[in-house]
Amino acid sequence: MKTTRSSDPRRLASTAEDPVNPPFSWVRCLAVQTDGKILVGGWFTTLGGQSRTNIGRLNADGTLDTSFNPGAGTGPNSFVSAM
């Protein structure tokens, strides 16, 4: 996943080449952790080209944090709306 470096996580997510799988997916919320990693929540099944269901985490450089995969929000009508 290529990104444009920015201190604004919304810009980081919006400039990612493959932030979530199109066309019926969206990011609803972001949270920047103290270590610079970015929690991403919404309604999606792929983040950074890997399977993630509605929640995932990006490293500070915009790549997918593969160590974080809680599998939350797995119902067909569920999504993450706040963190």
Protein Blocks (a to p, Z undefined) as FASTA:
>chain_A
ZZdddfblklmmmmpfblbacfkbccfbdcddfkopacdddddfbeghiacehiacddfk
opacfkbcghpakbfkbccfbZZ
